[in-house]
């Protein structure tokens, strides 16, 4: 990989570090600004909802299991967070957040109906 290859990678596509290079350093959560911290938390809540709906394996166990009340809590918390954020983010980010919530709600209804 040459020095120009790093410039052509898509954002977020870091890949594994090359031999002889250092891995990116972890940033303490409290070092993040509020907007970055909330964006991270949106991802955490969404991931937890997918896991608790049984649609992704739980990273702690490697197994998929439905915990619908926990999924509902994550989705409800994400909905509350989206109300706070909607006037503070770009229209594109607001649409993305609404789309995420719509996907989560639809899948929740499907999973609850299949029990």
C-alpha positions as CSV (number, residue, x, y, z in Angstrom):
1,X,0.0,0.0,0.0
2,X,1.5,3.3,-1.0
3,X,1.1,6.7,0.7
4,X,-1.6,7.8,-1.7
5,X,-3.8,4.7,-1.1
6,X,-4.8,6.0,2.4
7,X,-6.3,9.0,0.7
8,X,-8.6,7.0,-1.6
9,X,-10.1,4.8,1.2
10,X,-13.7,5.6,2.0
11,X,-14.3,7.3,5.3
12,X,-14.4,4.9,8.1
13,X,-12.7,2.1,6.0
14,X,-9.5,2.0,8.0
15,X,-8.9,-1.7,7.7
16,X,-6.4,-3.5,9.8
17,X,-3.2,-1.6,10.5
18,X,-0.2,-2.5,8.4
19,X,2.7,-4.3,9.9
20,X,5.0,-1.7,11.5
21,X,2.2,0.9,12.0
22,X,0.3,1.8,15.1
23,X,-3.4,1.1,15.5
24,X,-5.5,4.2,16.0
25,X,-5.7,5.2,19.7
26,X,-8.9,4.9,21.6
27,X,-10.5,8.2,22.6
28,X,-12.0,8.5,26.0
29,X,-15.8,9.1,25.7
30,X,-15.6,12.2,27.8
31,X,-13.0,13.7,25.4
32,X,-15.7,13.7,22.7
33,X,-17.9,16.8,22.1
34,X,-21.6,16.5,22.8
35,X,-22.6,16.0,19.1
36,X,-20.0,13.2,18.6
37,X,-21.0,11.5,21.9
38,X,-24.7,11.6,21.0
39,X,-23.9,10.2,17.5
40,X,-22.0,7.4,19.1
41,X,-24.8,6.7,21.6
42,X,-27.4,6.6,18.7
43,X,-25.3,3.8,17.2
44,X,-25.1,2.0,20.6
45,X,-28.8,2.1,21.2
46,X,-29.6,1.0,17.6
47,X,-27.2,-1.9,17.9
48,X,-28.6,-2.9,21.3
49,X,-32.1,-2.9,19.8
50,X,-31.1,-5.1,16.9
51,X,-29.4,-7.6,19.3
52,X,-32.4,-7.6,21.7
53,X,-34.8,-8.3,18.8
54,X,-32.7,-11.4,18.1
55,X,-31.7,-10.1,14.7
56,X,-28.0,-9.9,15.6
57,X,-25.9,-12.2,17.8
58,X,-25.1,-10.8,21.2
59,X,-21.4,-10.0,21.2
60,X,-21.2,-11.2,24.8
61,X,-22.6,-14.7,24.0
62,X,-22.3,-15.1,20.3
63,X,-26.0,-16.1,20.2
64,X,-29.1,-14.4,19.0
65,X,-31.9,-14.3,21.5
66,X,-35.1,-12.2,21.7
67,X,-35.4,-9.8,24.6
68,X,-38.2,-7.6,23.3
69,X,-38.8,-5.5,26.4
70,X,-35.1,-4.5,26.3
71,X,-35.4,-3.8,22.6
72,X,-38.4,-1.6,23.2
73,X,-36.5,0.4,25.8
74,X,-33.6,1.0,23.4
75,X,-36.0,2.1,20.6
76,X,-38.0,4.3,23.0
77,X,-34.7,5.9,24.2
78,X,-33.6,6.4,20.7
79,X,-36.9,8.1,19.8
80,X,-36.5,10.5,22.8
81,X,-33.0,11.3,21.7
82,X,-34.1,11.9,18.1
83,X,-36.7,14.5,19.4
84,X,-33.9,16.4,21.1
85,X,-31.6,16.1,18.1
86,X,-34.0,16.8,15.2
87,X,-33.6,20.6,15.3
88,X,-29.8,20.4,16.1
89,X,-28.7,18.2,13.2
90,X,-28.7,18.7,9.4
91,X,-31.8,17.7,7.5
92,X,-30.0,14.7,6.0
93,X,-28.9,13.5,9.5
94,X,-32.5,14.0,10.7
95,X,-33.8,11.9,7.8
96,X,-31.3,9.2,8.5
97,X,-32.3,9.0,12.1
98,X,-36.0,8.8,11.2
99,X,-35.2,6.1,8.7
100,X,-33.3,4.2,11.4
101,X,-36.2,4.5,13.8
102,X,-38.7,3.4,11.2
103,X,-36.6,0.3,10.4
104,X,-36.3,-0.5,14.1
105,X,-40.0,-0.1,14.7
106,X,-41.0,-2.2,11.7
107,X,-38.6,-5.0,12.8
108,X,-39.8,-4.8,16.3
109,X,-43.4,-5.3,15.2
110,X,-42.4,-8.2,13.1
111,X,-40.4,-9.8,15.9
112,X,-43.2,-9.3,18.4
113,X,-45.7,-10.8,16.0
114,X,-43.6,-13.9,15.5
115,X,-43.5,-14.8,19.2
